Amino acid sequence: MADGFPVRVLRVSDHSRDSAGFTYVYPVVSRRAGGVSIGINLNPNNACNWRCLYCQVPDLKRGGPPPIDLLQLEDQLATMLHQIVDGDFMQERVPPELRRLNDVAFSGNGEPTMSPEFGHALAIVERQLQAFGLLGQIKIVLITNGSQLYKPEVQDVVAQMGRINGELWFKVDRAPQDGFAQVNQVQLNRAAVVRHLIAASARCATWLQTCMFELDGALPDAEEVAAYVAFAGELKAQAPGLKGVLLYGLARPSMQPEAPRLRAAPVEWMKTLAEQISAQGLEVKLSI
């Protein structure tokens, strides 16, 4: 035990939300971040409006977040930052090659933008980063399915993120078609996805976030891959703020009923897909 924290070394394969013993704040080491990410969980009730097949949230249910205790959130974030900036957190809990603070990320156990307190939570993050001399020095990341970006109040928060070194990771796992999306277990409208992504990228640096994997022993077929690559190219033309694609595979086991049906895509297949996306003029960051 170190200053109230159980001494457990953080690992890429474990993104436990309770690793600091807090309700809203949790540290992880992220392969995509290349260091430590402080997660903000606005969905501690494990509820989301999507149910992605690969989701690592246990006991996931449909729904929205509970009311957030903003005072508790701020206290937990301040404590976590103090441990990282002024304490021995990095030395005790982080592998040497990952001992850098990369970002504060709104991720958690559901869709962050469904929380009515999302804007207040961003103000807390901004205030605490300023207090520790980190504002503008590290990123503020929003990991989102983009479903709420039609709302002016969500767009306003995203715009504020854009002013303070924010970055938005917008989930697009397959080229959206009108109708039911198997991977995300939700009804999608292609035109709405495009509108929401354009709205996001006009306000904040935005990346597509795409997870590829085998389902029932089969990879996405050539038609699915071609449709996704073409869609990424279309977005590049329509959304000037789109930075590129965060392409990743399965690093941690799904906690959904479909888990036994999923398997990581072969490395060479992922590399080939990354090359196809790059040919559309988009930067690709590949995490396997």
C-alpha positions as CSV (number, residue, x, y, z in Angstrom):
1,M,0.0,0.0,0.0
2,A,1.4,3.4,-1.0
3,D,-0.4,6.5,0.2
4,G,-3.7,4.7,0.1
5,F,-3.2,3.0,-3.2
6,P,-2.9,-0.8,-3.5
7,V,0.5,-1.4,-5.1
8,R,-0.4,-3.2,-8.3
9,V,1.7,-2.7,-11.4
10,L,-0.5,-1.5,-14.3
11,R,-0.5,-3.5,-17.5
12,V,-1.8,-2.9,-21.0
13,S,-3.9,-6.1,-20.7
14,D,-5.7,-4.8,-17.7
15,H,-7.8,-1.6,-17.8
16,S,-9.7,-2.2,-14.5
17,R,-11.8,0.8,-13.5
18,D,-11.2,0.2,-9.8
19,S,-7.4,0.1,-9.8
20,A,-7.2,3.3,-7.7
21,G,-10.2,2.4,-5.5
22,F,-12.2,5.4,-6.9
23,T,-15.6,5.7,-8.4
24,Y,-14.9,8.1,-11.2
25,V,-11.1,8.1,-11.8
26,Y,-8.8,5.3,-12.8
27,P,-5.3,5.0,-14.2
28,V,-4.3,2.7,-17.0
29,V,-1.3,2.2,-19.2
30,S,-2.5,2.5,-22.8
31,R,-0.8,1.0,-25.9
32,R,-2.4,3.7,-28.0
33,A,-1.3,6.5,-25.6
34,G,2.1,5.0,-25.2
35,G,2.0,5.9,-21.5
36,V,-0.3,6.5,-18.6
37,S,-3.9,7.6,-19.2
38,I,-6.1,8.9,-16.4
39,G,-9.6,7.6,-17.2
40,I,-12.8,9.5,-16.2
41,N,-15.7,7.2,-15.8
42,L,-19.1,9.0,-16.0
43,N,-20.9,5.6,-16.4
44,P,-20.0,3.8,-13.1
45,N,-23.3,1.9,-13.4
46,N,-22.0,-0.1,-16.4
47,A,-24.7,1.3,-18.7
48,C,-24.3,2.3,-22.4
49,N,-26.6,3.0,-25.3
50,W,-24.5,0.6,-27.4
51,R,-23.3,-2.9,-26.7
52,C,-20.2,-3.6,-28.8
53,L,-19.4,-7.3,-29.1
54,Y,-15.8,-6.7,-28.0
55,C,-16.6,-4.5,-25.0
56,Q,-14.6,-5.3,-21.8
57,V,-17.2,-3.9,-19.4
58,P,-18.6,-6.6,-17.2
59,D,-22.4,-6.8,-16.6
60,L,-22.9,-4.2,-19.3
61,K,-26.5,-3.1,-19.7
62,R,-28.5,-0.7,-21.9
63,G,-29.1,2.7,-20.4
64,G,-27.6,6.0,-19.4
65,P,-25.3,7.2,-16.6
66,P,-26.4,8.0,-13.0
67,P,-26.1,11.5,-11.5
68,I,-22.4,12.4,-11.0
69,D,-21.0,13.6,-7.7
70,L,-18.9,16.4,-9.1
71,L,-17.2,17.3,-5.8
72,Q,-16.1,13.6,-5.5
73,L,-14.9,13.5,-9.1
74,E,-12.8,16.6,-8.6
75,D,-11.3,15.3,-5.3
76,Q,-10.5,12.0,-6.9
77,L,-8.9,13.6,-9.9
78,A,-6.8,16.0,-7.8
79,T,-5.6,13.0,-5.6
80,M,-4.7,11.0,-8.7
81,L,-2.8,13.9,-10.3
82,H,-0.9,14.5,-7.0
83,Q,0.2,10.9,-6.8
84,I,1.4,11.0,-10.4
85,V,3.0,14.4,-10.4
86,D,4.3,14.7,-6.9
87,G,4.3,11.1,-5.6
88,D,5.9,7.8,-6.4
89,F,3.0,6.4,-8.5
90,M,5.0,6.1,-11.7
91,Q,7.9,4.3,-10.0
92,E,5.7,1.9,-8.0
93,R,3.0,1.1,-10.5
94,V,4.1,1.7,-14.1
95,P,6.6,-0.3,-16.2
96,P,9.7,1.9,-16.9
97,E,9.1,2.2,-20.6
98,L,5.6,3.7,-20.0
99,R,6.4,6.2,-17.3
100,R,4.9,9.3,-18.9
101,L,1.5,10.9,-18.4
102,N,-0.1,11.2,-21.8
103,D,-3.7,12.2,-21.3
104,V,-6.9,12.4,-19.3
105,A,-9.5,10.4,-21.1
106,F,-13.3,10.4,-20.9
107,S,-13.9,6.7,-21.5
108,G,-15.2,4.6,-18.7
109,N,-18.0,2.0,-18.7
110,G,-20.4,3.6,-21.2
111,E,-20.9,6.6,-23.5
112,P,-19.5,9.7,-21.7
113,T,-21.5,12.2,-23.7
114,M,-24.8,10.8,-22.4
115,S,-24.0,12.3,-19.0
116,P,-25.7,15.7,-18.4
117,E,-22.6,16.5,-16.3
118,F,-20.2,16.0,-19.2
119,G,-19.6,19.7,-19.5
120,H,-19.1,20.2,-15.8
121,A,-16.7,17.2,-15.7
122,L,-14.6,18.8,-18.5
123,A,-14.4,22.0,-16.5
124,I,-13.1,20.0,-13.6
125,V,-10.4,18.4,-15.7
126,E,-9.4,21.8,-17.1
127,R,-9.2,23.3,-13.7
128,Q,-7.1,20.5,-12.2
129,L,-4.7,20.3,-15.1
130,Q,-4.2,24.0,-14.7
131,A,-3.5,23.6,-11.0
132,F,-0.8,21.0,-11.7
133,G,0.7,22.9,-14.6
134,L,-0.4,20.4,-17.1
135,L,-3.1,22.2,-19.1
136,G,-2.0,22.3,-22.7
137,Q,0.9,19.9,-21.9
138,I,-1.1,16.7,-22.1
139,K,-4.1,15.7,-24.1
140,I,-7.7,15.6,-23.0
141,V,-9.3,12.7,-24.9
142,L,-13.0,11.9,-25.5
143,I,-13.6,8.3,-26.5
144,T,-17.1,8.2,-28.0
145,N,-19.6,6.4,-30.2
146,G,-20.6,9.8,-31.6
147,S,-24.3,9.1,-31.0
148,Q,-25.0,12.3,-29.0
149,L,-23.1,14.8,-31.3
150,Y,-26.4,16.1,-32.7
151,K,-26.9,17.9,-29.4
152,P,-25.8,21.6,-29.3
153,E,-24.7,21.2,-25.7
154,V,-22.4,18.3,-26.5
155,Q,-21.0,20.1,-29.5
156,D,-20.2,23.1,-27.2
157,V,-18.3,20.8,-24.8
158,V,-16.4,19.3,-27.8
159,A,-15.5,22.8,-29.0
160,Q,-14.1,23.6,-25.6
161,M,-12.0,20.5,-25.7
162,G,-10.6,21.7,-29.0
163,R,-9.4,24.9,-27.4
164,I,-7.5,23.1,-24.6
165,N,-5.5,20.4,-26.5
166,G,-8.4,18.0,-26.8
167,E,-8.8,15.0,-29.1
168,L,-11.9,13.0,-30.0
169,W,-11.8,9.3,-30.8
170,F,-14.9,8.6,-32.8
171,K,-15.9,4.9,-33.0
172,V,-16.5,3.6,-36.6
173,D,-15.9,-0.2,-36.5
174,R,-17.4,-0.9,-40.0
175,A,-18.7,1.3,-42.8
176,P,-22.1,2.3,-41.4
177,Q,-25.2,1.2,-43.3
178,D,-28.8,2.1,-42.6
179,G,-30.1,-0.6,-40.3
180,F,-28.7,-2.9,-37.6
181,A,-25.0,-2.9,-36.9
182,Q,-23.9,-6.3,-35.8
183,V,-20.6,-5.3,-34.2
184,N,-22.1,-2.5,-32.1
185,Q,-25.6,-4.1,-31.6
186,V,-27.4,-0.8,-32.5
187,Q,-29.4,0.7,-35.2
188,L,-27.3,3.1,-37.3
189,N,-28.1,5.7,-39.9
190,R,-25.2,6.4,-42.3
191,A,-26.1,10.0,-42.9
192,A,-26.3,10.7,-39.2
193,V,-22.9,9.1,-38.6
194,V,-21.4,11.4,-41.2
195,R,-23.1,14.5,-39.8
196,H,-22.0,13.7,-36.3
197,L,-18.4,13.1,-37.4
198,I,-18.3,16.4,-39.4
199,A,-19.7,18.2,-36.4
200,A,-17.0,16.7,-34.1
201,S,-14.1,17.3,-36.5
202,A,-15.1,20.9,-37.1
203,R,-14.7,21.6,-33.3
204,C,-11.9,19.3,-32.2
205,A,-9.1,17.1,-33.6
206,T,-10.8,13.9,-34.4
207,W,-9.7,10.3,-35.1
208,L,-11.7,7.4,-36.3
209,Q,-11.4,4.5,-33.8
210,T,-11.8,1.1,-35.4
211,C,-11.6,-2.4,-33.9
212,M,-11.2,-5.3,-36.3
213,F,-11.4,-9.0,-35.3
214,E,-12.5,-12.4,-36.4
215,L,-16.1,-13.4,-35.6
216,D,-17.0,-17.1,-35.7
217,G,-13.6,-17.8,-37.3
218,A,-14.1,-15.3,-40.2
219,L,-12.5,-11.9,-40.8
220,P,-14.5,-9.1,-42.4
221,D,-14.8,-10.1,-46.0
222,A,-13.4,-8.2,-49.0
223,E,-16.6,-6.3,-49.5
224,E,-16.8,-5.2,-45.9
225,V,-13.2,-4.1,-46.0
226,A,-13.6,-2.2,-49.3
227,A,-16.7,-0.4,-47.9
228,Y,-14.8,0.6,-44.8
229,V,-11.8,1.9,-46.7
230,A,-14.0,3.8,-49.1
231,F,-16.0,5.3,-46.2
232,A,-12.8,6.5,-44.5
233,G,-11.8,8.1,-47.8
234,E,-15.1,9.9,-48.1
235,L,-14.8,11.2,-44.6
236,K,-11.3,12.5,-45.3
237,A,-12.9,14.6,-48.1
238,Q,-15.8,15.8,-46.1
239,A,-14.3,16.4,-42.6
240,P,-11.1,18.5,-42.8
241,G,-10.5,18.1,-39.1
242,L,-10.3,14.3,-39.4
243,K,-6.7,13.4,-38.4
244,G,-6.6,9.7,-39.2
245,V,-7.5,6.3,-38.0
246,L,-6.7,4.5,-34.7
247,L,-6.8,0.9,-35.9
248,Y,-6.6,-1.8,-33.3
249,G,-7.3,-5.4,-32.6
250,L,-8.3,-7.4,-29.5
251,A,-5.8,-6.9,-26.7
252,R,-8.1,-7.8,-23.8
253,P,-11.0,-10.4,-23.6
254,S,-14.5,-9.3,-24.3
255,M,-16.9,-9.5,-21.3
256,Q,-20.0,-9.9,-23.6
257,P,-21.8,-13.1,-24.3
258,E,-20.2,-13.3,-27.7
259,A,-16.7,-13.5,-26.3
260,P,-16.1,-17.1,-27.3
261,R,-16.9,-16.2,-30.9
262,L,-14.2,-13.5,-31.1
263,R,-10.5,-13.9,-31.9
264,A,-7.8,-11.4,-32.7
265,A,-7.2,-10.7,-36.4
266,P,-3.8,-11.9,-37.8
267,V,-1.1,-9.3,-37.6
268,E,-0.4,-9.3,-41.4
269,W,-4.0,-8.8,-42.2
270,M,-4.2,-5.8,-39.9
271,K,-1.0,-4.3,-41.5
272,T,-2.5,-4.8,-45.0
273,L,-5.7,-3.0,-43.9
274,A,-3.6,-0.2,-42.4
275,E,-1.9,0.2,-45.8
276,Q,-5.2,0.4,-47.6
277,I,-6.5,3.1,-45.3
278,S,-3.2,5.0,-45.7
279,A,-3.7,5.0,-49.4
280,Q,-6.8,7.2,-48.8
281,G,-4.5,9.9,-47.5
282,L,-5.2,9.2,-43.8
283,E,-2.6,8.7,-41.1
284,V,-3.0,5.3,-39.4
285,K,-1.9,4.4,-35.9
286,L,-1.9,0.6,-35.7
287,S,-2.2,-1.2,-32.3
288,I,-2.2,-5.0,-32.4
